[in-house]
Amino acid sequence: MASSPLTGRAASRLPIFRQALASLSAGLLLAASTAHAAPPVLQAQAQGKEVPQLADLVDMVGPAVVNIRTTERSADGPRMPFRRRAPSLQQSDEVPRGEGSGFIMSPDGYVMTNAHVIAGASEVYVTMTDKREFKARIIGADERTDVAVVKIDATGLPWMRVGDVNRLRVGEWVLAIGSPFGFDNTVTAGIVSAKQRETGSELPLLQTDVAVNPGNSGGPLINMRGEVVGVNSQIYSPVGSYVGISFAIPIDEAIRVSDQLKAGGRVVRGYLGIRPVEVSREAAEEYGLTKSRNRGAFVSQVIAGGPADKAGLQPGDIVLALNGKPVDGPVELRRALGAIKPGTPVVLQVNRRGKAMEIKATLAEMPSEAPAASTPERAEPAEPKGSSVGKAWGLTVQPLSDAERRATRGAGGVKVAGVTAGAEAVGMRPGDIIIAVGSTDVTDLKQFENALAPLDKNKRLSLTFLRGEWAQFVQVPPGK
């Protein structure tokens, strides 16, 4: 039998510690009563306001929180050393895989958790606070949002009420219940630190300072009304365990995903067929977007044959609005497109090298795996030949071949034959295709020469170019 963490000298000091803590508490209360302004909790008591009792809250919602453990199949058979220590698995080829948390969504046995909790599992087991254990069936999992739903065969179960995330305020008390490091039914509490926190995930997250550790994943984040407002999902930590920052999936987004999982086992998203990235400050200045309230999204790639390609969207375009709603960056654009039903027509407000235009497209269904990005291959340095009109910036260019022109899907341009000085310094390579100078589109060598002719050769040259299917914007300094 494992020994208690409090043994020997530590246990003997426990009464002394409690006595010191009681004295400290009394001193703090005395100081608060004589201070100019009492802390908010004491003010609430003085004014007759009821302070939330976490113990009562835990009693109310705790039975709806479950432990989730998963197993996976082993190729080694039942003679593994681990099975000799676990008689219940001796006749099985299943070995423990992981452990997490979840909560019951409805009395008929639907349980919500994280997708990463059940990923790769061959069997899922749900254990309730009364120690009843059920073998669960996986209804569906969505890796993009990290939401999953499993089902147990039971009725009349305790279930979690859903709260309104819009009513949740920064600074509001919340608590988490889960199984950190396998310790079932562990309760931790804290406050909401931020809402709509961007972490690069498919969804903006709730940030809290509630202690969340491995095993808490999939458990509920609960407000003081006993309602679930989030699904604990991530922590920010350089060491792999809690250091003060944790994140939860907002419950309204989790419910939206779970409804689709329950209906069809998967989430269907709209797909435009582009790869958006941040708009650089230099590009925003060049195309007159610095006074715009929304940042937009720079189209770095248009997937061949996709809806955007068919609609005429080009690499290098900047999407400013979707169906009239401003786009504040690439993450927001991806989320907005994903939330639209496939087959739906959309209208894009686009800035193409300083010119405003409107493009209409019909969304397809997002593939389960995004098309593999083509990796631009580094071209062998060519013998610099062709026009040297760009030599002040270290550029030698030449006309496109017919095949190269077709590959640009109508954009045209000129091919970089050689780079030195400024062009080399900003990473341009032979084989890159320049499609615009500043806000002027370039379809052939003549247009490129005309665009450069009036420019000050002692100032930076703004270029949009293609490398393979990828568009980039750079400002090339003049050579020294």
QUIVEN-V716523 format. One record per residue. RES is the residue in three letters. PHI is phi in whole degrees, 0 to 359 (999 if undefined). BURIAL is + if it has 9 or more other C-alpha atoms within 8 Angstrom, else -. D_LAST is the distance of its C-alpha to the last C-alpha in Angstrom with 2 decimals. Layout:
BEGIN
res: (RES/RES)
phi: (PHI/PHI)
burial: (BURIAL/BURIAL)
d_last: (D_LAST/D_LAST)
END
This chain:
BEGIN
res: (MET/ALA/SER/SER/PRO/LEU/THR/GLY/ARG/ALA/ALA/SER/ARG/LEU/PRO/ILE/PHE/ARG/GLN/ALA/LEU/ALA/SER/LEU/SER/ALA/GLY/LEU/LEU/LEU/ALA/ALA/SER/THR/ALA/HIS/ALA/ALA/PRO/PRO/VAL/LEU/GLN/ALA/GLN/ALA/GLN/GLY/LYS/GLU/VAL/PRO/GLN/LEU/ALA/ASP/LEU/VAL/ASP/MET/VAL/GLY/PRO/ALA/VAL/VAL/ASN/ILE/ARG/THR/THR/GLU/ARG/SER/ALA/ASP/GLY/PRO/ARG/MET/PRO/PHE/ARG/ARG/ARG/ALA/PRO/SER/LEU/GLN/GLN/SER/ASP/GLU/VAL/PRO/ARG/GLY/GLU/GLY/SER/GLY/PHE/ILE/MET/SER/PRO/ASP/GLY/TYR/VAL/MET/THR/ASN/ALA/HIS/VAL/ILE/ALA/GLY/ALA/SER/GLU/VAL/TYR/VAL/THR/MET/THR/ASP/LYS/ARG/GLU/PHE/LYS/ALA/ARG/ILE/ILE/GLY/ALA/ASP/GLU/ARG/THR/ASP/VAL/ALA/VAL/VAL/LYS/ILE/ASP/ALA/THR/GLY/LEU/PRO/TRP/MET/ARG/VAL/GLY/ASP/VAL/ASN/ARG/LEU/ARG/VAL/GLY/GLU/TRP/VAL/LEU/ALA/ILE/GLY/SER/PRO/PHE/GLY/PHE/ASP/ASN/THR/VAL/THR/ALA/GLY/ILE/VAL/SER/ALA/LYS/GLN/ARG/GLU/THR/GLY/SER/GLU/LEU/PRO/LEU/LEU/GLN/THR/ASP/VAL/ALA/VAL/ASN/PRO/GLY/ASN/SER/GLY/GLY/PRO/LEU/ILE/ASN/MET/ARG/GLY/GLU/VAL/VAL/GLY/VAL/ASN/SER/GLN/ILE/TYR/SER/PRO/VAL/GLY/SER/TYR/VAL/GLY/ILE/SER/PHE/ALA/ILE/PRO/ILE/ASP/GLU/ALA/ILE/ARG/VAL/SER/ASP/GLN/LEU/LYS/ALA/GLY/GLY/ARG/VAL/VAL/ARG/GLY/TYR/LEU/GLY/ILE/ARG/PRO/VAL/GLU/VAL/SER/ARG/GLU/ALA/ALA/GLU/GLU/TYR/GLY/LEU/THR/LYS/SER/ARG/ASN/ARG/GLY/ALA/PHE/VAL/SER/GLN/VAL/ILE/ALA/GLY/GLY/PRO/ALA/ASP/LYS/ALA/GLY/LEU/GLN/PRO/GLY/ASP/ILE/VAL/LEU/ALA/LEU/ASN/GLY/LYS/PRO/VAL/ASP/GLY/PRO/VAL/GLU/LEU/ARG/ARG/ALA/LEU/GLY/ALA/ILE/LYS/PRO/GLY/THR/PRO/VAL/VAL/LEU/GLN/VAL/ASN/ARG/ARG/GLY/LYS/ALA/MET/GLU/ILE/LYS/ALA/THR/LEU/ALA/GLU/MET/PRO/SER/GLU/ALA/PRO/ALA/ALA/SER/THR/PRO/GLU/ARG/ALA/GLU/PRO/ALA/GLU/PRO/LYS/GLY/SER/SER/VAL/GLY/LYS/ALA/TRP/GLY/LEU/THR/VAL/GLN/PRO/LEU/SER/ASP/ALA/GLU/ARG/ARG/ALA/THR/ARG/GLY/ALA/GLY/GLY/VAL/LYS/VAL/ALA/GLY/VAL/THR/ALA/GLY/ALA/GLU/ALA/VAL/GLY/MET/ARG/PRO/GLY/ASP/ILE/ILE/ILE/ALA/VAL/GLY/SER/THR/ASP/VAL/THR/ASP/LEU/LYS/GLN/PHE/GLU/ASN/ALA/LEU/ALA/PRO/LEU/ASP/LYS/ASN/LYS/ARG/LEU/SER/LEU/THR/PHE/LEU/ARG/GLY/GLU/TRP/ALA/GLN/PHE/VAL/GLN/VAL/PRO/PRO/GLY/LYS)
phi: (999/291/284/291/301/260/228/59/297/297/292/292/271/301/300/297/298/296/295/295/294/296/296/296/299/298/296/295/294/295/296/295/289/260/287/296/223/282/302/306/296/291/299/298/295/296/272/81/280/276/277/304/259/295/298/296/296/296/301/284/258/307/298/272/264/234/263/238/237/233/231/223/283/248/279/275/78/280/263/296/306/299/290/292/269/230/305/294/252/297/262/233/261/264/235/304/245/190/215/205/229/191/212/279/271/206/297/268/102/280/236/260/207/269/297/288/291/254/300/78/279/265/222/232/238/247/244/268/294/273/77/290/239/233/277/257/254/283/278/175/217/239/293/297/258/66/246/220/231/236/231/247/274/200/226/65/276/293/220/265/285/264/267/262/297/295/276/291/244/298/98/285/289/218/223/238/233/189/233/297/54/89/276/298/55/273/250/229/224/185/233/285/271/195/244/57/281/272/233/91/284/296/233/290/246/274/255/225/250/290/293/232/225/308/109/283/307/91/282/276/259/240/273/284/262/78/249/279/242/195/246/299/225/221/229/259/202/278/243/91/225/300/231/123/228/224/228/226/285/304/294/295/290/296/293/301/290/295/298/291/297/292/281/219/81/205/254/258/233/286/222/262/87/225/240/274/226/296/276/291/300/294/293/299/293/298/259/71/254/293/268/284/286/259/279/77/222/278/276/277/209/247/289/303/83/279/303/295/299/294/275/98/292/240/302/98/292/241/277/261/206/238/53/85/263/304/257/254/108/294/296/296/295/300/294/296/294/296/278/265/293/305/91/274/289/229/241/251/267/235/252/247/51/91/254/277/209/238/235/254/219/244/290/261/271/297/294/299/236/298/305/299/288/285/271/301/272/285/285/293/306/269/293/303/206/109/285/249/299/262/297/298/251/84/242/238/234/213/295/279/284/300/294/295/294/295/293/279/53/97/285/69/123/228/265/284/264/203/227/215/45/299/298/291/295/269/95/288/226/301/104/298/243/280/248/203/246/60/260/258/292/239/252/206/296/299/295/297/296/295/291/276/307/275/279/286/284/259/242/294/252/273/228/247/222/254/235/67/263/262/262/222/243/222/241/268/285/293/290/265)
burial: (-/-/-/-/-/-/+/-/-/-/-/-/-/-/-/-/-/-/-/-/-/-/-/-/-/-/-/-/-/-/-/+/-/-/-/-/-/+/-/-/-/-/+/+/+/-/-/-/-/-/-/-/-/-/-/-/+/+/-/-/+/+/+/+/+/+/+/+/+/+/+/+/-/-/-/-/-/+/-/-/-/-/+/+/-/-/-/-/+/+/-/-/+/+/+/-/+/-/+/+/+/+/+/+/+/+/+/+/+/+/+/+/+/+/+/-/+/+/-/-/+/-/+/+/+/+/+/+/+/-/-/-/-/+/+/+/-/+/+/+/+/+/-/-/+/+/+/+/+/+/+/+/-/-/-/-/+/+/+/+/-/-/+/-/+/-/-/-/-/+/-/+/+/+/+/+/+/+/+/+/-/-/-/-/+/+/+/+/+/+/+/+/+/+/+/-/+/-/-/-/-/-/+/+/+/+/+/+/+/+/+/+/+/+/+/+/+/+/+/+/+/+/+/+/-/+/+/+/+/+/+/+/+/-/+/+/+/-/-/-/+/+/-/-/+/+/+/+/+/+/+/+/+/+/-/-/+/+/-/+/+/+/-/-/+/+/+/+/+/+/+/+/+/+/+/+/+/+/+/-/-/-/+/+/+/+/+/-/+/-/-/-/-/+/+/+/+/+/+/+/+/+/+/-/-/+/+/+/+/+/+/-/+/+/+/+/+/+/+/+/+/+/-/-/-/+/+/+/+/+/-/+/+/+/+/-/+/+/-/+/+/+/+/-/-/+/+/+/+/+/+/+/+/+/-/-/-/-/+/+/+/+/+/+/+/+/-/-/-/-/-/-/-/-/-/-/-/-/-/-/-/-/-/-/+/+/+/+/+/+/-/+/+/+/+/+/+/+/+/+/-/-/-/-/+/+/-/+/-/-/+/+/+/+/+/+/+/+/+/+/+/+/+/+/-/+/-/+/+/+/+/+/+/+/+/+/+/+/+/-/-/+/+/+/+/-/+/+/+/-/+/+/-/-/-/-/-/-/-/+/+/+/+/+/+/+/+/+/+/+/+/+/+/+/+/+/+/+/-/-)
d_last: (76.65/73.33/73.73/72.82/69.51/71.66/73.80/75.10/73.85/71.57/74.62/76.75/74.25/74.08/76.98/75.46/72.13/73.96/75.85/72.69/71.04/74.10/74.02/70.33/70.92/73.82/71.73/68.92/71.49/73.06/69.74/68.87/72.23/71.71/68.03/67.13/65.94/66.89/64.52/64.54/66.78/69.38/69.12/69.89/72.91/74.11/73.87/75.82/72.89/73.03/70.32/69.34/71.14/68.94/71.96/73.72/70.56/70.18/73.86/73.33/70.21/70.26/72.61/70.13/67.41/67.54/66.24/64.69/64.65/63.55/64.36/62.94/64.59/64.47/64.74/66.48/69.77/72.09/72.24/69.05/69.68/68.58/71.42/73.96/73.04/73.21/76.58/75.90/73.25/75.16/76.30/72.95/69.68/67.87/65.92/64.46/60.90/60.03/61.35/60.40/61.96/62.91/65.21/67.96/67.10/70.61/74.19/74.24/71.76/68.21/65.80/62.13/59.67/56.09/55.07/53.65/57.09/58.81/55.98/57.31/60.82/63.86/66.25/65.91/68.50/68.95/70.93/72.30/73.20/76.86/75.87/76.59/74.24/73.44/71.69/69.12/67.93/64.22/63.99/60.23/56.88/53.54/50.64/48.11/50.03/51.81/55.23/58.30/61.99/64.91/68.63/71.68/75.23/76.82/77.97/78.73/75.73/74.21/70.99/68.10/67.89/64.51/62.99/60.84/57.22/56.62/59.16/57.49/55.93/53.33/55.41/58.41/60.25/60.09/61.37/60.82/63.49/62.75/63.00/60.23/60.45/63.69/65.53/67.23/67.71/65.33/64.68/61.61/60.77/57.92/56.26/53.90/50.49/48.60/49.12/46.76/44.50/41.64/41.22/39.87/43.46/45.04/46.74/46.01/48.16/50.43/49.28/52.06/52.79/55.83/56.05/55.33/55.20/55.49/58.74/58.33/56.34/58.17/60.39/60.85/59.26/62.21/62.56/65.41/67.47/67.65/65.36/62.54/59.21/56.85/56.65/55.17/52.39/49.48/48.60/45.36/45.68/43.74/47.12/48.82/51.44/51.76/49.66/50.27/48.59/50.22/49.87/52.45/52.44/53.89/57.40/57.16/54.33/56.24/59.39/57.58/56.43/59.82/61.67/59.80/60.40/64.09/64.33/62.59/61.24/57.60/55.15/54.11/50.76/49.04/46.09/43.43/41.34/37.87/35.60/34.41/31.71/30.45/28.54/25.18/24.58/21.59/23.88/26.69/24.72/23.43/27.02/28.82/30.55/29.80/33.22/35.09/37.42/37.04/33.85/34.73/33.78/30.90/32.38/30.35/32.98/36.03/38.72/39.97/43.49/43.57/44.69/41.19/40.36/43.66/43.08/39.71/37.42/33.91/31.20/28.79/31.72/32.40/36.11/37.14/40.90/43.65/46.94/45.99/45.23/41.71/39.68/38.15/35.92/36.26/39.10/41.21/40.68/41.81/44.84/45.80/45.69/47.64/50.34/51.10/53.76/52.70/53.67/52.84/50.86/47.90/45.74/42.01/40.13/36.61/33.31/31.51/28.09/29.65/32.94/36.11/38.55/41.55/42.15/45.54/46.07/49.03/48.50/49.62/50.85/48.32/48.80/50.04/46.89/43.65/42.37/40.16/36.49/34.83/32.16/29.12/28.96/25.82/25.57/25.33/21.99/22.77/21.97/19.14/21.13/21.85/19.90/16.25/16.20/13.72/11.17/8.65/8.97/9.63/13.33/16.21/19.53/23.18/26.50/28.62/31.77/35.04/35.35/31.85/32.64/35.94/34.34/32.39/35.87/35.14/31.60/30.19/26.45/24.08/23.30/19.92/20.15/16.89/13.84/10.56/7.26/8.24/11.71/12.48/11.61/14.18/16.68/17.01/18.90/20.34/23.56/22.49/23.95/22.25/25.17/23.75/20.92/21.56/25.30/25.64/27.18/25.96/28.77/27.62/24.95/26.16/25.81/22.28/21.30/23.34/21.80/18.19/19.31/19.86/16.87/14.32/11.00/9.40/11.51/12.16/14.13/17.48/19.03/22.39/22.88/25.73/25.85/29.44/31.43/29.06/27.00/23.84/21.81/18.11/15.40/12.10/8.99/6.54/3.76/0.00)
END
